């Protein structure tokens, strides 16, 4: 069957071209996992060999397109400096940055970019930035501002903080890459409206799609008699080329939702299907589906604090994991479908990706929006970062603050050298983590692994202790080391609430819990020994007393990093620093050799 795939070269050529680029960097990738749903939805995970946890996903209507998609994703992340960390733990030898990064005087930057700053952050952030006397300058990079034909300077860290990877794109040609990047921004903008507003959307009748190639996939899925399909017109009255898809499992009363954007309606719908089944086999799709519920009040027009919080959480889950609960309004067909809106939103008579790009440019212009683009193709595969103010922002600093679980400042330094910091630093670390836990507006981090809350964390294998140590249990040990047995008891009690069996491990920890309770009440060690032996087997008591007799050695069984000092690092055998260093050197060399001019971007729109 023929599909409308708007790619400028064959997938085999894409794969070959990118493999040659990776070979020069000594990057070897492994096809980690393939999945197929029916005949026309394939997905694959590519992982960088020997570099634990660094992987990308690819999806497509054939294996070749899925693999080419994954390689394209890899180049997008690599050249936008989002695949390989810009710095590594607490090491300072290399920090990756673009050749045209400059420092601008802070007040000058704020004055010239105040509108963008308020979109990316908020008034409070700008005020704090102005009051920060230590920060005199801001590192920025140039973007080409299409509609005024000028260069605008933006800070990449703030842009990523608000937009994440939204608008980062790569493709076989600049036209292909830029078209995909703009469509991704449209797609995520509409997704945000679906979750964060009270708008409702009409259904597109399946009969309207009979002449499209996607109709075959729809018929195949419906023939299983288990699934129902709702297709939504998300074009906002013909403004944007965006559609939505809800696949409902009628036997389990579950659903999965996706949004797709492309100048071709057929391709936009294909994106919906491949997105829903990405990384999944049809036999396990139900495991990631959400329950259908009509009792939630999250999307009433007047929202309570709790319902707003639920809405935020569901949007956050949808954006990061792809399975936030959609508002009930989306199941309902409350508006008449108008064919002309779809005809206005999508391109007729597609010829090339250049046509697509010019069509998208006009959409942005008609909506009175700016279009800022940066060319990051320093490895010679077309890769860009696009920013459309008012559309690109996923969340501002306030929303991100609520839902981000990274520890910031000196505390993350302390986490990377836990065994080598003093009690004052431990107290500060404990205070910082507890402050997050106690704030009801912030995402819970107790169940996270320690490595997950460290920005710029070193890449360690899954065997390393810090990758398996929970924040909850770390707090227990910090409190023991500080002699705060009351808090240690509190956090261990929380930790043990997750144990459901009387395994040897859980019995040992129950013995520790009783020990901490008695310690917090001021009972001396001799009496504690007697009390414990009345309840627990003597072998458990002996182990607990041996492990906790010296609070300063409570971390002795863990091989933890001493980042910044490899010679005394217990986690060295599980650390991928040498691989990062070798790759970072090559990337830095390519970055320095780059002579990309951002003003050349104007040529793609002529």
C-alpha positions in Angstrom: 0.0 0.0 0.0 1.2 3.5 -0.8 1.3 6.1 1.9 1.7 9.9 1.7 5.1 10.2 3.4 6.6 13.7 2.9 10.3 12.8 3.1 12.8 14.2 0.7 14.9 11.1 0.4 14.4 7.4 0.9 14.8 6.0 4.5 17.7 3.8 3.5 19.6 6.9 2.4 18.8 8.7 5.6 20.0 5.8 7.7 23.2 5.5 5.7 24.0 9.2 5.8 23.6 9.4 9.6 25.5 6.2 10.3 28.5 7.7 8.4 28.3 10.8 10.6 28.1 8.7 13.8 31.0 6.5 12.6 33.3 9.5 12.6 32.3 10.2 16.2 32.9 6.5 17.2 29.2 6.3 18.1 27.7 2.8 17.6 24.0 2.2 18.2 22.0 -0.9 18.9 18.5 -1.6 17.8 17.2 -2.4 21.2 13.5 -3.1 20.8 11.1 -3.5 17.8 7.4 -3.4 18.0 4.6 -3.7 15.4 0.9 -3.1 15.5 -0.9 -4.4 12.5 0.7 -3.8 9.1 1.3 -0.1 9.3 2.6 0.9 12.7 6.2 0.1 13.6 8.5 1.5 16.3 12.1 0.9 17.5 14.4 2.0 20.3 18.0 2.9 19.4 20.5 2.9 22.2 24.1 4.2 22.1 26.4 1.2 22.8 28.2 1.3 26.2 26.5 4.5 27.2 23.9 3.4 29.7 20.4 4.8 29.3 21.0 7.1 26.3 18.4 6.1 23.8 15.9 7.5 21.2 12.6 6.3 19.8 11.6 6.0 16.2 8.2 5.3 14.7 6.8 5.0 11.2 4.4 3.1 8.9 7.2 0.7 7.9 10.3 -0.7 9.6 12.5 1.4 7.3 10.7 4.6 8.2 10.7 3.8 11.9 14.5 3.2 11.8 15.1 6.4 9.8 12.9 8.3 12.3 15.0 7.0 15.2 18.3 8.0 13.5 16.8 11.4 12.8 15.8 11.8 16.4 19.3 10.9 17.5 20.8 13.6 15.2 18.2 16.1 16.5 19.1 15.5 20.1 22.9 15.3 19.4 23.2 18.5 17.5 20.8 20.4 19.8 23.1 19.2 22.7 20.4 17.3 24.4 21.6 13.7 23.9 25.0 14.1 25.5 25.1 16.2 28.7 26.8 19.6 28.2 28.8 18.9 31.3 29.4 15.7 33.4 28.7 15.6 37.1 31.1 17.9 38.9 33.9 17.6 36.4 35.1 20.8 34.8 37.4 19.8 31.9 34.8 20.3 29.2 31.6 22.2 28.8 29.8 22.0 25.5 28.5 25.2 23.9 27.9 26.6 20.4 30.6 28.6 18.6 28.4 31.7 18.5 27.5 31.8 22.2 28.0 35.3 23.5 27.5 37.1 26.9 25.2 40.1 26.9 25.0 42.7 29.7 22.0 41.6 31.8 19.9 44.9 31.9 20.4 45.4 28.1 19.2 41.8 27.5 16.1 42.2 29.7 15.2 45.5 28.1 15.4 44.1 24.6 13.6 40.8 25.3 11.2 41.6 28.1 8.1 40.2 26.2 9.9 36.9 25.4 11.2 36.7 29.0 7.7 37.0 30.4 6.4 34.2 28.1 9.3 31.9 29.0 9.2 32.7 32.7 7.1 35.3 34.7 7.3 38.7 36.3 8.8 37.2 39.4 11.7 35.6 37.5 12.5 38.9 35.7 12.4 40.8 39.0 14.8 38.3 40.6 17.1 38.4 37.7 17.3 42.2 37.9 18.0 42.1 41.7 20.7 39.5 41.3 23.8 41.6 41.6 26.2 38.7 41.1 24.9 38.0 37.7 26.1 40.7 35.4 25.8 39.0 32.1 23.7 36.3 30.4 24.9 33.7 27.9 22.8 33.8 24.8 22.9 32.5 21.2 21.5 34.1 18.0 18.2 33.1 16.4 17.0 34.3 13.0 13.7 36.3 13.5 12.0 35.7 10.2 9.3 38.4 10.0 11.6 41.3 10.9 14.6 39.8 9.2 16.8 40.4 12.2 18.9 38.4 14.7 17.4 37.9 18.2 19.5 36.6 21.1 18.0 34.1 23.5 19.3 32.1 26.5 19.2 28.4 25.7 18.8 27.3 29.3 15.7 29.3 29.9 14.3 28.3 26.5 14.7 24.6 27.3 13.4 25.2 30.8 10.1 26.5 29.4 9.8 24.7 26.0 11.8 21.5 26.7 12.6 19.9 23.3 9.5 21.5 21.7 10.6 22.9 18.3 13.9 20.9 18.1 13.9 19.2 14.7 16.0 17.3 12.2 15.4 16.1 8.6 16.9 15.1 5.3 16.7 18.7 4.1 16.2 22.1 5.9 12.6 22.2 4.4 11.7 18.8 5.8 13.2 19.5 9.2 11.6 23.0 9.6 8.2 21.8 8.5 8.3 19.0 11.0 9.5 21.3 13.8 6.8 23.8 13.2 4.1 21.1 13.1 5.4 19.7 16.4 4.9 23.1 18.0 1.4 23.3 16.7 0.7 19.8 17.9 1.9 20.5 21.5 0.2 23.9 21.6 -3.1 22.2 20.8 -2.5 19.4 23.3 -2.0 22.0 26.0 -5.3 23.7 25.0 -7.0 20.3 25.3 -5.9 19.9 28.8 -5.6 23.4 30.2 -8.8 25.1 28.8 -12.5 24.5 28.6 -12.6 24.3 24.8 -14.5 21.5 23.2 -13.9 20.1 19.7 -16.0 18.5 16.9 -15.6 14.9 15.7 -14.5 14.2 12.2 -16.8 11.6 10.7 -14.8 8.5 9.6 -16.7 8.6 6.3 -14.9 11.9 5.6 -11.6 10.0 5.4 -12.7 7.3 2.9 -10.4 8.6 0.2 -7.3 8.8 2.4 -4.8 5.9 2.8 -5.2 6.1 6.6 -8.7 4.7 6.1 -7.3 1.2 5.6 -5.6 1.3 9.1 -8.9 2.5 10.7 -10.8 -0.3 9.0 -8.3 -2.9 10.2 -8.5 -1.7 13.8 -12.3 -1.6 13.8 -12.4 -5.1 12.3 -11.0 -6.4 15.6 -14.4 -5.4 17.1 -12.7 -4.6 20.3 -11.8 -1.0 19.5 -13.7 2.2 18.8 -12.2 5.3 17.2 -13.0 9.0 17.7 -11.2 11.4 15.5 -11.2 15.1 16.6 -10.9 18.3 14.6 -8.4 20.2 16.7 -7.7 22.9 14.1 -9.3 25.6 16.2 -11.7 26.5 13.4 -9.2 26.0 10.6 -6.3 27.9 12.1 -3.8 25.0 12.6 -3.3 21.7 10.7 -3.9 19.5 13.8 -6.2 16.4 14.5 -6.7 14.1 17.5 -7.3 10.4 17.8 -8.9 8.5 20.7 -8.7 4.7 20.5 -11.1 3.1 23.0 -10.8 -0.5 24.2 -14.5 -1.3 24.7 -13.9 -4.6 26.6 -11.8 -2.9 29.3 -13.3 0.6 29.2 -9.9 2.1 28.6 -8.5 4.6 26.0 -5.4 6.1 24.6 -5.2 9.6 23.1 -2.9 11.2 20.6 -2.5 14.5 18.6 -0.9 14.8 15.2 0.0 17.7 13.0 1.2 17.9 9.4 0.2 20.0 6.3 -1.3 16.8 4.8 -4.3 15.4 6.7 -3.4 11.8 5.8 0.1 12.2 7.4 -1.3 14.0 10.5 -3.6 11.0 11.2 -0.7 8.6 10.5 1.3 10.4 13.2 -1.6 9.9 15.6 -1.6 6.2 15.0 2.1 5.7 15.2 2.4 7.8 18.3 -0.3 5.8 20.1 1.4 2.5 19.4 5.1 3.7 19.6 7.2 1.2 21.5 4.2 -1.1 22.0 2.8 -4.4 20.8 -0.9 -4.6 20.2 -1.0 -7.3 22.9 0.2 -4.9 25.6 -1.4 -1.6 24.5 -4.1 -2.0 27.1 -1.4 -1.8 29.9 -0.7 1.8 29.1 -4.3 2.8 28.4 -6.2 5.0 30.9 -9.5 4.2 32.6 -12.5 6.2 31.3 -14.1 8.1 34.1 -16.9 10.7 34.0 -16.8 11.6 37.7 -13.8 14.0 37.5 -14.6 17.7 38.0 -11.2 18.9 36.7 -12.6 20.6 33.7 -15.5 22.6 35.2 -15.3 26.2 34.1 -14.8 27.2 37.8 -11.9 25.2 39.1 -11.0 24.7 42.8 -7.4 24.7 43.8 -7.5 20.9 44.0 -9.0 20.5 40.5 -6.5 22.9 39.1 -3.8 20.8 40.6 -5.2 17.6 39.1 -5.4 19.3 35.7 -1.8 20.4 35.9 -0.7 16.9 37.0 -2.6 15.2 34.1 -1.1 17.6 31.6 2.3 17.0 33.0 1.8 13.3 32.8 0.5 13.5 29.3 3.4 15.6 28.1 6.2 13.6 29.8 4.7 10.1 29.7 1.9 10.2 27.1 -0.9 9.0 29.3 -2.5 11.9 31.2 -6.2 11.6 31.7 -8.0 13.6 29.0 -11.0 15.9 29.9 -14.4 14.3 29.6 -15.4 16.9 27.0 -13.2 15.2 24.5 -15.4 12.1 24.3 -18.4 14.2 23.4 -19.3 15.5 20.0 -20.7 18.9 21.1 -20.1 20.9 17.9 -21.0 20.3 14.3 -18.2 19.3 12.0 -17.4 21.9 9.3 -15.6 20.5 6.3 -14.3 23.9 5.3 -12.3 24.2 8.6 -10.3 21.0 7.7 -9.9 22.2 4.1 -8.6 25.6 5.3 -6.2 24.0 7.9 -4.5 21.5 5.6 -2.6 22.0 2.3 -4.1 21.0 -1.0 -2.0 19.6 -3.8 1.2 18.9 -1.8 4.3 19.0 -4.1 7.3 19.4 -1.8 8.5 20.2 1.7 9.3 23.7 0.5 5.6 24.2 -0.3 4.8 22.9 3.2 7.2 25.3 4.8 5.8 28.3 3.0 2.3 27.2 3.8 3.2 26.9 7.5 4.9 30.3 7.4 1.6 31.9 6.2 -0.3 30.2 9.0 2.1 31.7 11.6 1.9 35.1 9.9 -1.9 35.1 9.8 -2.0 34.4 13.5 0.2 37.4 14.2 3.0 35.3 15.7 6.8 35.6 15.5 9.0 32.8 14.1 12.5 32.5 15.5 14.8 29.8 14.1 18.3 28.6 15.0 20.5 26.4 12.7 22.4 23.8 14.9 23.6 21.6 12.0 27.3 21.5 13.1 27.6 17.8 12.1 26.1 18.6 8.7 22.7 17.0 9.1 19.9 19.6 8.9 19.0 20.3 12.5 17.2 23.3 14.0 15.6 24.8 17.1 12.4 26.8 16.5 10.7 29.2 18.9 7.2 30.6 18.2 6.5 32.9 21.2 3.1 32.2 22.8 2.9 28.7 21.2 6.2 27.0 22.0 6.1 27.4 25.8 5.0 24.2 27.5 5.2 25.7 31.0 6.7 28.8 32.5 9.0 28.9 35.5 6.2 28.7 38.1 4.7 25.6 36.5 8.1 24.0 36.1 9.0 24.8 39.7 5.9 22.9 40.8 6.6 19.8 38.8 10.4 19.6 38.5 12.0 17.3 41.0 15.7 18.1 40.4 17.7 19.4 43.4 19.4 22.7 42.6 22.5 24.6 43.8 25.1 23.2 46.2 22.7 20.3 47.2 23.3 18.5 44.0 27.0 18.8 44.5 26.6 17.2 47.9 24.6 14.3 46.4 27.5 13.5 44.1 30.0 13.2 47.0 27.7 12.0 49.9 30.5 10.2 51.8 32.8 13.2 51.7 30.7 16.1 53.0 30.4 17.4 56.6 27.3 17.4 58.8 26.6 21.1 58.0 26.2 20.1 54.3 24.1 17.1 55.2 21.8 19.3 57.3 21.5 21.7 54.3 20.8 18.8 52.0 18.1 17.3 54.3 16.5 20.7 54.7 16.3 21.3 50.9 14.8 17.9 50.2 12.3 18.2 53.0 11.2 21.6 51.8 10.2 20.0 48.5 8.4 17.1 50.2 6.4 19.4 52.5 5.2 21.8 49.7 1.9 20.4 48.5 2.3 22.2 45.2 5.5 20.3 44.3 5.8 16.8 42.8 6.6 14.1 45.3 10.3 12.9 45.1 10.3 10.4 47.9 9.9 7.4 45.5 12.5 8.7 43.0 16.0 7.3 42.8 18.7 9.6 44.0 20.2 9.7 40.5 16.9 11.1 39.1 17.0 14.3 41.2 20.5 15.3 40.2 20.9 17.7 37.3 24.0 17.0 35.2 24.2 13.6 36.9 27.1 11.4 35.7 26.1 8.5 33.5 26.3 5.4 35.7 25.2 1.8 34.9 22.0 0.5 36.3 24.1 -1.7 38.7 25.5 1.4 40.5 24.2 1.9 44.0 23.2 5.5 43.5 20.9 4.4 40.6 19.1 2.0 43.0 19.0 4.1 46.2 15.7 5.8 46.8 15.4 9.3 48.1 13.2 8.0 50.9 15.9 5.6 52.1 18.7 8.2 51.7 16.8 10.5 54.1 16.7 7.6 56.6 20.5 7.3 56.5 21.2 11.1 56.5 19.0 11.4 59.6 20.8 8.5 61.3 24.2 10.0 60.5 23.0 13.4 61.9 21.7 11.6 65.1 18.1 12.7 64.3 16.5 9.4 65.2 13.0 10.8 65.3 13.1 11.8 61.6 15.0 8.6 60.7 12.1 6.6 62.2 9.5 8.7 60.3 11.2 8.2 56.9 11.9 4.5 57.5 8.2 4.0 58.5 7.2 5.5 55.2 9.7 3.3 53.3 8.5 0.1 55.0 4.9 0.9 54.1 5.8 -0.2 50.6 6.9 -3.7 51.8 4.1 -6.3 51.4 5.9 -9.4 52.5 7.7 -10.7 55.6 10.9 -11.2 53.6 14.2 -11.3 55.5 14.9 -7.8 54.2 11.7 -6.4 55.5 12.1 -8.1 58.9 15.6 -6.6 59.2 14.2 -3.2 58.5 11.4 -3.6 61.0 14.1 -4.4 63.6 15.9 -1.2 62.5 12.6 0.7 62.9 12.1 -0.5 66.4 15.8 0.4 67.2 15.2 4.0 65.8 12.0 4.3 67.9 13.8 3.4 71.1 16.8 5.6 70.2 14.5 8.6 69.6 13.1 8.1 73.1 16.6 8.2 74.6 16.9 4.5 75.6 20.5 3.5 76.0 22.1 0.9 73.7 22.3 -1.9 76.3 18.6 -1.7 77.0 17.8 -1.4 73.3 19.6 -4.7 72.8 17.5 -6.4 75.4 14.2 -5.0 74.0 15.1 -6.0 70.5 16.0 -9.6 71.5 12.6 -9.9 73.1 11.0 -9.5 69.7 13.4 -10.4 66.9 15.8 -13.3 66.2 19.2 -12.7 67.8 20.9 -12.7 64.3 18.8 -9.7 63.2 19.5 -7.8 66.4 23.3 -8.5 66.0 23.3 -7.2 62.5 21.3 -4.1 63.3 23.4 -3.1 66.2 26.6 -3.7 64.2 25.3 -1.6 61.3 24.1 1.3 63.4 26.5 1.4 66.3 28.6 4.1 64.5 26.3 6.6 62.7 29.2 8.0 60.7 29.5 4.7 58.9 25.8 4.3 58.0 26.7 4.6 54.2 29.5 2.1 54.4 27.7 -0.6 52.4 27.1 1.7 49.4 29.6 2.4 46.7 28.8 6.0 46.0 30.4 8.6 43.6 33.0 11.1 44.7 32.4 13.2 41.5 35.2 15.5 40.5 37.8 13.2 42.0 38.0 10.0 40.0 41.0 8.6 41.9 38.9 8.2 45.1 35.5 7.4 43.5 34.0 4.1 44.6 31.6 4.1 41.7 34.3 4.4 39.0 33.7 0.9 37.6 30.1 1.7 36.9 30.8 5.2 35.5 30.8 6.2 31.8 32.9 9.3 32.2 35.6 8.1 29.9 33.1 7.4 27.1 31.5 10.8 27.6 34.9 12.6 27.7 36.0 11.0 24.4 32.7 11.9 22.7 32.6 15.4 24.2 36.0 16.1 22.9 34.9 15.3 19.3 31.7 17.3 19.7 33.6 20.3 21.0 36.0 20.1 18.1 33.0 20.1 15.6 31.3 22.9 17.5 34.4 25.1 17.3 34.9 24.4 13.6 31.3 25.3 12.8 30.8 28.5 10.8 27.0 28.4 10.5 25.4 31.8 9.9 21.9 32.2 11.2 20.9 34.8 8.6 21.2 32.2 5.9 18.0 30.7 7.3 16.1 33.4 5.3 17.0 31.6 2.1 14.7 28.7 3.0 11.6 31.0 2.9 12.2 32.7 -0.4 
